Amino acid sequence: MKVAVNGRFLLPRLEGIGHYTYQLLDHMSLQHPEDDYHVIVDRDIRMPFMDRPNVIRHVLSPPTRHPLLWYIWFEWRIPTLLKKIGSDVFFSPDGFLSLSTDCPTVLTIHDLAYLHYPEGTQRSHLTYLRKYMPQFIQRADEVVAVSQFTADDIKMQFADQSSKVTKIHNGVSDDFGPLDEATQIACRKYYTQGKPYFIYVGSIHPRKNVGSLIRAFNRYIEKTGDDTFLVLAGRMAWKSEDATKALEKSPYADQIIRISDIDGKVPELIASAEALCYISLFEGFGLPVLEAMACGTVVITSEGSPMQEVCGDLASYVDAEDIDSICDAMIHVQSQDKESIKEKLRLRASEFSWEKASILLHKRLSHIAQA
């Protein structure tokens, strides 16, 4: 089978969709050496799995940094390349696809945030998504949702396309696991003067609600007076003013650490933390909570979200828009016997694997290619 893959989120520093793309391609190309994987990138990027004999890299300009360039790439460049390759199926893991090709297509949708939280999307991007997302879903031969939450949302918003929606959960990388006490102590010594810390991992973006987390941390310190730190690990993304102002105004700014260059450090940072605080206003899955559980690190996260689907009854759930609710959860987890639930967290995380996800995805790709 010749599988063409949209790899435009494979960048030097992998984030959400890029990480998803990488993990699935890495596993599928290893599991199925009989298949050819044609990975289409929009800039000169090389990943370790691209050295395998069944992986063929195609650099296709222009770099897709603007809606106009998205259109050119997907509607002009991609169809020509798919025809040249003779692809049996096109897999697009980032929610976009080509409307101008007749190649069978499997589309992954991570969330419909543009519908539920439009203020978190740039205006030009929002206009594009509102126009083309319904067309993408209608054109796709199969739609993969990364959670039941997202699958149900797609079925509700696009009821006439509900029969083509399949749920395939994300997985967790083998990089995430428990650390010995000496390594944790060394990590805390390096980042937070040896003090315990809460951690947030992800881009600093309005939908991630980092400003509210900072304000809740302020209240936590006011109430407890302890020396716990807050670590914010991730780059400043679009429209991060609320988080920036909250950080500037915090009377405890000397206990808040920002780490923008987190490449390779995330597993160690999460495994050495008191708790992961992931109180996003809207998500499609919430991969950091799964990564935290794999490390045996307790989780504070948003109620009524797909994170409940991932964590079950093992997380502390909060009203993401209520500072006191977040603060109270921080106080609660500090009083918990964390050792008693570490194994339960790791066991729960083991139910989600990239190996399982890639097996399920390959079955769907094969089915669509042969339909």
Short mmCIF file of the C-alpha atoms (twelve columns), coordinates in Angstrom:
data_MODEL
# 
_entry.id   MODEL 
# 
loop_
_atom_site.group_PDB 
_atom_site.id 
_atom_site.type_symbol 
_atom_site.label_atom_id 
_atom_site.label_alt_id 
_atom_site.label_comp_id 
_atom_site.label_asym_id 
_atom_site.label_seq_id 
_atom_site.Cartn_x 
_atom_site.Cartn_y 
_atom_site.Cartn_z 
_atom_site.pdbx_PDB_model_num 
ATOM 1   C CA . MET A 1   0.000   0.000  0.000  1 
ATOM 2   C CA . LYS A 2   1.231   3.484  -0.876 1 
ATOM 3   C CA . VAL A 3   0.277   5.826  1.959  1 
ATOM 4   C CA . ALA A 4   0.743   9.568  1.400  1 
ATOM 5   C CA . VAL A 5   0.862   11.561 4.639  1 
ATOM 6   C CA . ASN A 6   0.512   15.274 5.271  1 
ATOM 7   C CA . GLY A 7   3.558   15.921 7.476  1 
ATOM 8   C CA . ARG A 8   3.531   19.714 7.586  1 
ATOM 9   C CA . PHE A 9   3.520   19.770 11.414 1 
ATOM 10  C CA . LEU A 10  6.748   17.763 11.579 1 
ATOM 11  C CA . LEU A 11  8.938   20.588 12.819 1 
ATOM 12  C CA . PRO A 12  12.239  20.717 14.744 1 
ATOM 13  C CA . ARG A 13  10.305  21.202 17.989 1 
ATOM 14  C CA . LEU A 14  7.329   18.895 17.970 1 
ATOM 15  C CA . GLU A 15  4.104   20.061 19.579 1 
ATOM 16  C CA . GLY A 16  0.624   18.520 19.662 1 
ATOM 17  C CA . ILE A 17  -0.228  17.643 16.055 1 
ATOM 18  C CA . GLY A 18  3.426   17.258 15.086 1 
ATOM 19  C CA . HIS A 19  3.965   14.813 17.935 1 
ATOM 20  C CA . TYR A 20  0.830   12.902 16.905 1 
ATOM 21  C CA . THR A 21  2.036   12.712 13.297 1 
ATOM 22  C CA . TYR A 22  5.522   11.623 14.315 1 
ATOM 23  C CA . GLN A 23  4.397   8.854  16.647 1 
ATOM 24  C CA . LEU A 24  1.943   7.310  14.189 1 
ATOM 25  C CA . LEU A 25  4.384   7.397  11.276 1 
ATOM 26  C CA . ASP A 26  7.217   6.067  13.397 1 
ATOM 27  C CA . HIS A 27  5.120   3.101  14.541 1 
ATOM 28  C CA . MET A 28  3.324   2.321  11.265 1 
ATOM 29  C CA . SER A 29  6.447   2.447  9.109  1 
ATOM 30  C CA . LEU A 30  8.133   0.021  11.517 1 
ATOM 31  C CA . GLN A 31  5.118   -2.278 11.860 1 
ATOM 32  C CA . HIS A 32  4.469   -2.425 8.099  1 
ATOM 33  C CA . PRO A 33  7.716   -2.560 6.096  1 
ATOM 34  C CA . GLU A 34  5.648   -3.836 3.155  1 
ATOM 35  C CA . ASP A 35  3.971   -0.409 2.822  1 
ATOM 36  C CA . ASP A 36  5.504   2.753  1.385  1 
ATOM 37  C CA . TYR A 37  4.975   5.921  3.416  1 
ATOM 38  C CA . HIS A 38  5.281   9.102  1.365  1 
ATOM 39  C CA . VAL A 39  5.693   11.881 3.938  1 
ATOM 40  C CA . ILE A 40  4.937   15.336 2.533  1 
ATOM 41  C CA . VAL A 41  6.543   18.248 4.394  1 
ATOM 42  C CA . ASP A 42  6.457   21.933 3.550  1 
ATOM 43  C CA . ARG A 43  10.074  22.694 4.491  1 
ATOM 44  C CA . ASP A 44  13.391  20.821 4.621  1 
ATOM 45  C CA . ILE A 45  12.776  18.689 7.714  1 
ATOM 46  C CA . ARG A 46  14.323  15.319 8.529  1 
ATOM 47  C CA . MET A 47  13.161  12.919 11.244 1 
ATOM 48  C CA . PRO A 48  14.840  9.649  12.313 1 
ATOM 49  C CA . PHE A 49  12.071  7.417  10.897 1 
ATOM 50  C CA . MET A 50  12.591  9.013  7.467  1 
ATOM 51  C CA . ASP A 51  15.792  6.989  7.106  1 
ATOM 52  C CA . ARG A 52  13.819  3.755  6.782  1 
ATOM 53  C CA . PRO A 53  13.725  2.260  3.284  1 
ATOM 54  C CA . ASN A 54  9.906   2.350  3.162  1 
ATOM 55  C CA . VAL A 55  9.685   6.066  4.017  1 
ATOM 56  C CA . ILE A 56  9.974   8.564  1.158  1 
ATOM 57  C CA . ARG A 57  10.218  12.250 1.988  1 
ATOM 58  C CA . HIS A 58  8.757   14.942 -0.297 1 
ATOM 59  C CA . VAL A 59  9.481   18.633 0.340  1 
ATOM 60  C CA . LEU A 60  6.594   20.604 -1.118 1 
ATOM 61  C CA . SER A 61  6.642   24.396 -1.050 1 
ATOM 62  C CA . PRO A 62  5.369   26.890 -0.076 1 
ATOM 63  C CA . PRO A 63  5.666   26.708 3.733  1 
ATOM 64  C CA . THR A 64  2.077   26.818 4.983  1 
ATOM 65  C CA . ARG A 65  2.064   29.785 7.351  1 
ATOM 66  C CA . HIS A 66  -1.063  31.602 6.147  1 
ATOM 67  C CA . PRO A 67  -4.575  30.623 4.933  1 
ATOM 68  C CA . LEU A 68  -3.747  31.623 1.353  1 
ATOM 69  C CA . LEU A 69  -0.689  29.352 1.451  1 
ATOM 70  C CA . TRP A 70  -2.785  26.572 3.020  1 
ATOM 71  C CA . TYR A 71  -5.091  26.758 0.004  1 
ATOM 72  C CA . ILE A 72  -2.227  26.711 -2.504 1 
ATOM 73  C CA . TRP A 73  -0.541  23.789 -0.761 1 
ATOM 74  C CA . PHE A 74  -3.623  21.601 -0.344 1 
ATOM 75  C CA . GLU A 75  -5.567  22.464 -3.475 1 
ATOM 76  C CA . TRP A 76  -2.775  22.955 -6.046 1 
ATOM 77  C CA . ARG A 77  0.415   21.260 -4.863 1 
ATOM 78  C CA . ILE A 78  -0.915  18.210 -3.001 1 
ATOM 79  C CA . PRO A 79  -3.209  16.847 -5.777 1 
ATOM 80  C CA . THR A 80  -0.386  16.941 -8.334 1 
ATOM 81  C CA . LEU A 81  1.987   15.100 -5.989 1 
ATOM 82  C CA . LEU A 82  -0.580  12.467 -4.976 1 
ATOM 83  C CA . LYS A 83  -1.194  11.706 -8.634 1 
ATOM 84  C CA . LYS A 84  2.549   11.451 -9.299 1 
ATOM 85  C CA . ILE A 85  3.040   9.107  -6.335 1 
ATOM 86  C CA . GLY A 86  0.051   6.966  -7.284 1 
ATOM 87  C CA . SER A 87  -1.147  6.997  -3.689 1 
ATOM 88  C CA . ASP A 88  -3.636  4.402  -2.521 1 
ATOM 89  C CA . VAL A 89  -4.728  6.584  0.395  1 
ATOM 90  C CA . PHE A 90  -3.968  10.050 1.756  1 
ATOM 91  C CA . PHE A 91  -3.746  10.468 5.544  1 
ATOM 92  C CA . SER A 92  -4.045  14.022 6.847  1 
ATOM 93  C CA . PRO A 93  -3.446  14.206 10.623 1 
ATOM 94  C CA . ASP A 94  -4.021  17.943 11.118 1 
ATOM 95  C CA . GLY A 95  -7.714  18.471 10.331 1 
ATOM 96  C CA . PHE A 96  -7.115  19.791 6.785  1 
ATOM 97  C CA . LEU A 97  -7.295  17.918 3.487  1 
ATOM 98  C CA . SER A 98  -7.393  18.475 -0.249 1 
ATOM 99  C CA . LEU A 99  -10.766 19.008 -1.885 1 
ATOM 100 C CA . SER A 100 -9.144  18.771 -5.328 1 
ATOM 101 C CA . THR A 101 -7.981  15.165 -5.300 1 
ATOM 102 C CA . ASP A 102 -9.922  11.975 -5.836 1 
ATOM 103 C CA . CYS A 103 -7.439  9.994  -3.714 1 
ATOM 104 C CA . PRO A 104 -9.216  8.176  -0.828 1 
ATOM 105 C CA . THR A 105 -8.638  10.270 2.282  1 
ATOM 106 C CA . VAL A 106 -8.556  9.676  6.033  1 
ATOM 107 C CA . LEU A 107 -8.728  12.861 8.101  1 
ATOM 108 C CA . THR A 108 -7.901  13.272 11.797 1 
ATOM 109 C CA . ILE A 109 -9.771  15.952 13.737 1 
ATOM 110 C CA . HIS A 110 -8.375  16.752 17.170 1 
ATOM 111 C CA . ASP A 111 -11.097 19.179 18.231 1 
ATOM 112 C CA . LEU A 112 -13.673 21.676 16.997 1 
ATOM 113 C CA . ALA A 113 -12.332 24.524 19.120 1 
ATOM 114 C CA . TYR A 114 -13.001 27.041 16.355 1 
ATOM 115 C CA . LEU A 115 -16.746 26.472 16.904 1 
ATOM 116 C CA . HIS A 116 -16.761 26.455 20.700 1 
ATOM 117 C CA . TYR A 117 -13.974 28.901 21.481 1 
ATOM 118 C CA . PRO A 118 -13.668 31.170 18.404 1 
ATOM 119 C CA . GLU A 119 -11.997 33.949 20.387 1 
ATOM 120 C CA . GLY A 120 -8.976  31.655 20.710 1 
ATOM 121 C CA . THR A 121 -8.442  31.532 16.933 1 
ATOM 122 C CA . GLN A 122 -6.923  34.228 14.737 1 
ATOM 123 C CA . ARG A 123 -9.556  35.935 12.593 1 
ATOM 124 C CA . SER A 124 -8.049  34.887 9.251  1 
ATOM 125 C CA . HIS A 125 -7.749  31.291 10.449 1 
ATOM 126 C CA . LEU A 126 -11.282 31.335 11.836 1 
ATOM 127 C CA . THR A 127 -12.711 32.491 8.510  1 
ATOM 128 C CA . TYR A 128 -10.877 29.683 6.724  1 
ATOM 129 C CA . LEU A 129 -12.025 27.032 9.209  1 
ATOM 130 C CA . ARG A 130 -15.647 28.135 9.135  1 
ATOM 131 C CA . LYS A 131 -15.678 27.939 5.355  1 
ATOM 132 C CA . TYR A 132 -13.682 24.783 4.755  1 
ATOM 133 C CA . MET A 133 -14.022 22.501 7.793  1 
ATOM 134 C CA . PRO A 134 -17.578 21.392 6.843  1 
ATOM 135 C CA . GLN A 135 -16.269 20.699 3.320  1 
ATOM 136 C CA . PHE A 136 -13.291 18.746 4.676  1 
ATOM 137 C CA . ILE A 137 -15.521 16.539 6.806  1 
ATOM 138 C CA . GLN A 138 -17.894 15.952 3.900  1 
ATOM 139 C CA . ARG A 139 -15.009 15.137 1.526  1 
ATOM 140 C CA . ALA A 140 -13.159 12.744 3.863  1 
ATOM 141 C CA . ASP A 141 -13.793 9.057  3.369  1 
ATOM 142 C CA . GLU A 142 -13.196 8.534  7.071  1 
ATOM 143 C CA . VAL A 143 -12.780 10.927 9.999  1 
ATOM 144 C CA . VAL A 144 -10.635 9.873  12.951 1 
ATOM 145 C CA . ALA A 145 -11.424 11.553 16.276 1 
ATOM 146 C CA . VAL A 146 -8.786  11.399 19.025 1 
ATOM 147 C CA . SER A 147 -11.350 10.996 21.817 1 
ATOM 148 C CA . GLN A 148 -14.972 10.023 22.326 1 
ATOM 149 C CA . PHE A 149 -15.533 13.635 23.363 1 
ATOM 150 C CA . THR A 150 -14.375 14.860 19.939 1 
ATOM 151 C CA . ALA A 151 -16.175 12.047 18.106 1 
ATOM 152 C CA . ASP A 152 -19.464 12.966 19.788 1 
ATOM 153 C CA . ASP A 153 -18.880 16.651 19.041 1 
ATOM 154 C CA . ILE A 154 -18.300 15.965 15.327 1 
ATOM 155 C CA . LYS A 155 -21.409 13.799 15.168 1 
ATOM 156 C CA . MET A 156 -23.457 16.520 16.840 1 
ATOM 157 C CA . GLN A 157 -22.162 19.375 14.698 1 
ATOM 158 C CA . PHE A 158 -22.137 17.403 11.420 1 
ATOM 159 C CA . ALA A 159 -24.884 14.841 11.971 1 
ATOM 160 C CA . ASP A 160 -25.168 13.880 8.297  1 
ATOM 161 C CA . GLN A 161 -21.507 12.747 8.338  1 
ATOM 162 C CA . SER A 162 -21.623 10.855 11.639 1 
ATOM 163 C CA . SER A 163 -21.352 7.391  10.070 1 
ATOM 164 C CA . LYS A 164 -17.784 8.051  8.907  1 
ATOM 165 C CA . VAL A 165 -16.420 9.024  12.356 1 
ATOM 166 C CA . THR A 166 -14.073 6.606  14.148 1 
ATOM 167 C CA . LYS A 167 -12.507 7.095  17.585 1 
ATOM 168 C CA . ILE A 168 -8.807  6.270  17.966 1 
ATOM 169 C CA . HIS A 169 -7.289  7.519  21.205 1 
ATOM 170 C CA . ASN A 170 -3.889  9.160  21.364 1 
ATOM 171 C CA . GLY A 171 -1.063  7.282  23.043 1 
ATOM 172 C CA . VAL A 172 1.790   8.113  25.365 1 
ATOM 173 C CA . SER A 173 5.469   7.988  24.448 1 
ATOM 174 C CA . ASP A 174 7.826   5.568  26.184 1 
ATOM 175 C CA . ASP A 175 9.838   8.638  27.220 1 
ATOM 176 C CA . PHE A 176 7.331   9.246  30.010 1 
ATOM 177 C CA . GLY A 177 7.730   7.184  33.156 1 
ATOM 178 C CA . PRO A 178 8.624   7.420  36.849 1 
ATOM 179 C CA . LEU A 179 12.007  8.749  37.952 1 
ATOM 180 C CA . ASP A 180 14.094  7.732  40.929 1 
ATOM 181 C CA . GLU A 181 14.177  10.127 43.871 1 
ATOM 182 C CA . ALA A 182 17.758  11.261 43.234 1 
ATOM 183 C CA . THR A 183 16.908  12.364 39.670 1 
ATOM 184 C CA . GLN A 184 13.812  14.203 40.891 1 
ATOM 185 C CA . ILE A 185 15.829  16.011 43.540 1 
ATOM 186 C CA . ALA A 186 18.395  17.036 40.941 1 
ATOM 187 C CA . CYS A 187 15.644  18.328 38.636 1 
ATOM 188 C CA . ARG A 188 14.064  20.416 41.394 1 
ATOM 189 C CA . LYS A 189 17.460  21.736 42.419 1 
ATOM 190 C CA . TYR A 190 18.172  22.848 38.838 1 
ATOM 191 C CA . TYR A 191 14.817  24.514 38.112 1 
ATOM 192 C CA . THR A 192 13.247  25.587 41.415 1 
ATOM 193 C CA . GLN A 193 16.063  25.893 43.964 1 
ATOM 194 C CA . GLY A 194 15.210  22.439 45.253 1 
ATOM 195 C CA . LYS A 195 11.614  23.387 46.061 1 
ATOM 196 C CA . PRO A 196 8.503   21.365 45.103 1 
ATOM 197 C CA . TYR A 197 6.509   22.677 42.161 1 
ATOM 198 C CA . PHE A 198 3.293   22.484 40.203 1 
ATOM 199 C CA . ILE A 199 3.751   22.325 36.443 1 
ATOM 200 C CA . TYR A 200 1.874   23.373 33.345 1 
ATOM 201 C CA . VAL A 201 3.094   22.010 29.992 1 
ATOM 202 C CA . GLY A 202 1.955   23.431 26.659 1 
ATOM 203 C CA . SER A 203 1.858   26.624 24.655 1 
ATOM 204 C CA . ILE A 204 0.833   29.823 26.445 1 
ATOM 205 C CA . HIS A 205 -2.411  30.444 24.568 1 
ATOM 206 C CA . PRO A 206 -5.771  31.887 25.718 1 
ATOM 207 C CA . ARG A 207 -7.564  28.555 25.408 1 
ATOM 208 C CA . LYS A 208 -5.029  27.003 27.790 1 
ATOM 209 C CA . ASN A 209 -6.170  29.344 30.590 1 
ATOM 210 C CA . VAL A 210 -2.688  29.941 31.992 1 
ATOM 211 C CA . GLY A 211 -3.615  33.370 33.377 1 
ATOM 212 C CA . SER A 212 -6.228  31.761 35.620 1 
ATOM 213 C CA . LEU A 213 -3.693  29.173 36.748 1 
ATOM 214 C CA . ILE A 214 -1.268  31.922 37.775 1 
ATOM 215 C CA . ARG A 215 -3.999  33.740 39.724 1 
ATOM 216 C CA . ALA A 216 -5.017  30.479 41.425 1 
ATOM 217 C CA . PHE A 217 -1.375  29.879 42.347 1 
ATOM 218 C CA . ASN A 218 -1.232  33.356 43.907 1 
ATOM 219 C CA . ARG A 219 -4.235  32.458 46.054 1 
ATOM 220 C CA . TYR A 220 -2.689  29.116 46.938 1 
ATOM 221 C CA . ILE A 221 0.448   30.815 48.272 1 
ATOM 222 C CA . GLU A 222 -1.654  33.397 50.147 1 
ATOM 223 C CA . LYS A 223 -3.576  30.601 51.878 1 
ATOM 224 C CA . THR A 224 -0.711  28.197 52.578 1 
ATOM 225 C CA . GLY A 225 2.353   30.419 52.749 1 
ATOM 226 C CA . ASP A 226 4.487   27.516 51.569 1 
ATOM 227 C CA . ASP A 227 7.507   27.575 49.278 1 
ATOM 228 C CA . THR A 228 6.049   25.609 46.339 1 
ATOM 229 C CA . PHE A 229 6.872   26.945 42.862 1 
ATOM 230 C CA . LEU A 230 4.845   27.036 39.636 1 
ATOM 231 C CA . VAL A 231 6.653   26.021 36.444 1 
ATOM 232 C CA . LEU A 232 5.198   27.094 33.076 1 
ATOM 233 C CA . ALA A 233 6.844   24.989 30.398 1 
ATOM 234 C CA . GLY A 234 6.059   26.037 26.837 1 
ATOM 235 C CA . ARG A 235 6.394   28.764 24.265 1 
ATOM 236 C CA . MET A 236 4.426   31.990 24.162 1 
ATOM 237 C CA . ALA A 237 1.850   31.494 21.416 1 
ATOM 238 C CA . TRP A 238 -0.664  33.834 19.837 1 
ATOM 239 C CA . LYS A 239 -2.606  36.230 22.089 1 
ATOM 240 C CA . SER A 240 -0.836  35.441 25.362 1 
ATOM 241 C CA . GLU A 241 -1.441  38.838 26.964 1 
ATOM 242 C CA . ASP A 242 -3.604  37.560 29.833 1 
ATOM 243 C CA . ALA A 243 -0.938  35.134 31.019 1 
ATOM 244 C CA . THR A 244 1.793   37.754 30.587 1 
ATOM 245 C CA . LYS A 245 -0.130  40.337 32.653 1 
ATOM 246 C CA . ALA A 246 -0.970  37.793 35.347 1 
ATOM 247 C CA . LEU A 247 2.699   36.890 35.604 1 
ATOM 248 C CA . GLU A 248 3.816   40.529 35.731 1 
ATOM 249 C CA . LYS A 249 1.279   41.370 38.453 1 
ATOM 250 C CA . SER A 250 1.860   38.285 40.578 1 
ATOM 251 C CA . PRO A 251 3.226   39.122 44.033 1 
ATOM 252 C CA . TYR A 252 4.855   35.692 43.936 1 
ATOM 253 C CA . ALA A 253 6.555   36.064 40.556 1 
ATOM 254 C CA . ASP A 254 9.846   34.911 42.110 1 
ATOM 255 C CA . GLN A 255 8.169   31.500 42.654 1 
ATOM 256 C CA . ILE A 256 6.955   31.241 39.038 1 
ATOM 257 C CA . ILE A 257 9.428   29.849 36.519 1 
ATOM 258 C CA . ARG A 258 8.949   30.116 32.747 1 
ATOM 259 C CA . ILE A 259 10.782  27.614 30.555 1 
ATOM 260 C CA . SER A 260 10.290  28.250 26.843 1 
ATOM 261 C CA . ASP A 261 12.930  25.833 25.566 1 
ATOM 262 C CA . ILE A 262 11.528  22.503 26.782 1 
ATOM 263 C CA . ASP A 263 12.801  20.236 23.997 1 
ATOM 264 C CA . GLY A 264 13.639  16.880 25.572 1 
ATOM 265 C CA . LYS A 265 13.055  18.086 29.126 1 
ATOM 266 C CA . VAL A 266 9.298   17.484 29.456 1 
ATOM 267 C CA . PRO A 267 9.363   13.904 30.858 1 
ATOM 268 C CA . GLU A 268 11.804  14.856 33.601 1 
ATOM 269 C CA . LEU A 269 9.939   18.063 34.464 1 
ATOM 270 C CA . ILE A 270 6.585   16.290 34.722 1 
ATOM 271 C CA . ALA A 271 7.910   13.291 36.664 1 
ATOM 272 C CA . SER A 272 9.549   15.575 39.263 1 
ATOM 273 C CA . ALA A 273 6.463   17.750 39.847 1 
ATOM 274 C CA . GLU A 274 3.956   17.680 42.689 1 
ATOM 275 C CA . ALA A 275 1.123   17.810 40.163 1 
ATOM 276 C CA . LEU A 276 0.381   18.717 36.567 1 
ATOM 277 C CA . CYS A 277 -2.100  21.613 36.326 1 
ATOM 278 C CA . TYR A 278 -3.886  21.459 32.980 1 
ATOM 279 C CA . ILE A 279 -7.038  23.559 33.205 1 
ATOM 280 C CA . SER A 280 -7.710  24.287 29.563 1 
ATOM 281 C CA . LEU A 281 -11.007 25.892 28.568 1 
ATOM 282 C CA . PHE A 282 -11.408 23.537 25.600 1 
ATOM 283 C CA . GLU A 283 -9.512  20.444 24.441 1 
ATOM 284 C CA . GLY A 284 -9.891  17.499 22.134 1 
ATOM 285 C CA . PHE A 285 -7.837  15.085 24.234 1 
ATOM 286 C CA . GLY A 286 -5.320  16.713 26.605 1 
ATOM 287 C CA . LEU A 287 -2.145  14.728 25.967 1 
ATOM 288 C CA . PRO A 288 -0.127  16.226 28.888 1 
ATOM 289 C CA . VAL A 289 -2.494  14.659 31.442 1 
ATOM 290 C CA . LEU A 290 -1.806  11.224 29.963 1 
ATOM 291 C CA . GLU A 291 1.933   11.905 30.006 1 
ATOM 292 C CA . ALA A 292 1.697   12.949 33.655 1 
ATOM 293 C CA . MET A 293 -0.149  9.759  34.613 1 
ATOM 294 C CA . ALA A 294 2.505   7.667  32.851 1 
ATOM 295 C CA . CYS A 295 5.055   9.366  35.134 1 
ATOM 296 C CA . GLY A 296 2.919   8.684  38.208 1 
ATOM 297 C CA . THR A 297 2.311   12.423 38.651 1 
ATOM 298 C CA . VAL A 298 -1.098  13.492 39.937 1 
ATOM 299 C CA . VAL A 299 -3.287  15.686 37.736 1 
ATOM 300 C CA . ILE A 300 -5.460  18.766 38.260 1 
ATOM 301 C CA . THR A 301 -7.607  19.357 35.200 1 
ATOM 302 C CA . SER A 302 -10.886 20.731 33.848 1 
ATOM 303 C CA . GLU A 303 -14.198 19.067 34.610 1 
ATOM 304 C CA . GLY A 304 -16.552 18.332 31.718 1 
ATOM 305 C CA . SER A 305 -13.624 17.824 29.347 1 
ATOM 306 C CA . PRO A 306 -12.069 14.931 27.409 1 
ATOM 307 C CA . MET A 307 -9.444  14.820 30.150 1 
ATOM 308 C CA . GLN A 308 -12.062 13.014 32.265 1 
ATOM 309 C CA . GLU A 309 -12.185 10.367 29.534 1 
ATOM 310 C CA . VAL A 310 -8.420  9.962  29.890 1 
ATOM 311 C CA . CYS A 311 -8.008  10.207 33.671 1 
ATOM 312 C CA . GLY A 312 -11.185 8.511  34.895 1 
ATOM 313 C CA . ASP A 313 -11.509 8.937  38.668 1 
ATOM 314 C CA . LEU A 314 -7.772  9.489  39.199 1 
ATOM 315 C CA . ALA A 315 -7.609  13.281 38.701 1 
ATOM 316 C CA . SER A 316 -8.754  16.313 40.674 1 
ATOM 317 C CA . TYR A 317 -11.336 18.088 38.534 1 
ATOM 318 C CA . VAL A 318 -11.975 21.815 38.731 1 
ATOM 319 C CA . ASP A 319 -14.159 24.517 37.251 1 
ATOM 320 C CA . ALA A 320 -11.585 26.012 34.873 1 
ATOM 321 C CA . GLU A 321 -13.124 29.474 35.213 1 
ATOM 322 C CA . ASP A 322 -13.195 29.464 39.036 1 
ATOM 323 C CA . ILE A 323 -9.947  30.557 40.688 1 
ATOM 324 C CA . ASP A 324 -11.014 29.203 44.083 1 
ATOM 325 C CA . SER A 325 -11.814 25.807 42.593 1 
ATOM 326 C CA . ILE A 326 -8.317  25.574 41.096 1 
ATOM 327 C CA . CYS A 327 -6.690  26.814 44.305 1 
ATOM 328 C CA . ASP A 328 -8.610  24.314 46.451 1 
ATOM 329 C CA . ALA A 329 -7.473  21.474 44.172 1 
ATOM 330 C CA . MET A 330 -3.850  22.572 44.591 1 
ATOM 331 C CA . ILE A 331 -4.255  22.500 48.361 1 
ATOM 332 C CA . HIS A 332 -5.951  19.099 48.159 1 
ATOM 333 C CA . VAL A 333 -3.260  17.405 46.069 1 
ATOM 334 C CA . GLN A 334 -0.555  18.689 48.416 1 
ATOM 335 C CA . SER A 335 -2.303  16.889 51.272 1 
ATOM 336 C CA . GLN A 336 -2.697  13.658 49.271 1 
ATOM 337 C CA . ASP A 337 -0.690  10.509 49.824 1 
ATOM 338 C CA . LYS A 338 0.663   10.613 46.274 1 
ATOM 339 C CA . GLU A 339 2.630   7.381  46.597 1 
ATOM 340 C CA . SER A 340 -0.601  5.439  47.112 1 
ATOM 341 C CA . ILE A 341 -1.989  6.330  43.684 1 
ATOM 342 C CA . LYS A 342 1.166   6.369  41.546 1 
ATOM 343 C CA . GLU A 343 0.748   2.791  40.396 1 
ATOM 344 C CA . LYS A 344 -2.934  3.373  39.589 1 
ATOM 345 C CA . LEU A 345 -1.983  6.381  37.471 1 
ATOM 346 C CA . ARG A 346 0.641   4.430  35.547 1 
ATOM 347 C CA . LEU A 347 -1.718  1.488  35.058 1 
ATOM 348 C CA . ARG A 348 -4.403  3.794  33.650 1 
ATOM 349 C CA . ALA A 349 -1.893  5.443  31.304 1 
ATOM 350 C CA . SER A 350 -0.790  2.044  29.992 1 
ATOM 351 C CA . GLU A 351 -4.249  1.635  28.420 1 
ATOM 352 C CA . PHE A 352 -3.294  4.344  25.906 1 
ATOM 353 C CA . SER A 353 -0.411  3.532  23.562 1 
ATOM 354 C CA . TRP A 354 0.848   4.768  20.210 1 
ATOM 355 C CA . GLU A 355 1.349   1.153  19.193 1 
ATOM 356 C CA . LYS A 356 -2.357  0.466  19.687 1 
ATOM 357 C CA . ALA A 357 -3.311  3.726  17.949 1 
ATOM 358 C CA . SER A 358 -1.106  2.971  14.929 1 
ATOM 359 C CA . ILE A 359 -2.534  -0.552 14.570 1 
ATOM 360 C CA . LEU A 360 -6.079  0.793  14.576 1 
ATOM 361 C CA . LEU A 361 -5.204  3.605  12.171 1 
ATOM 362 C CA . HIS A 362 -3.485  1.239  9.732  1 
ATOM 363 C CA . LYS A 363 -6.605  -0.922 9.638  1 
ATOM 364 C CA . ARG A 364 -8.704  2.123  8.723  1 
ATOM 365 C CA . LEU A 365 -6.215  3.259  6.062  1 
ATOM 366 C CA . SER A 366 -6.208  -0.231 4.519  1 
ATOM 367 C CA . HIS A 367 -9.999  -0.381 4.579  1 
ATOM 368 C CA . ILE A 368 -10.380 3.015  2.878  1 
ATOM 369 C CA . ALA A 369 -7.648  2.252  0.319  1 
ATOM 370 C CA . GLN A 370 -9.430  -0.958 -0.680 1 
ATOM 371 C CA . ALA A 371 -12.999 0.356  -0.559 1 
# 
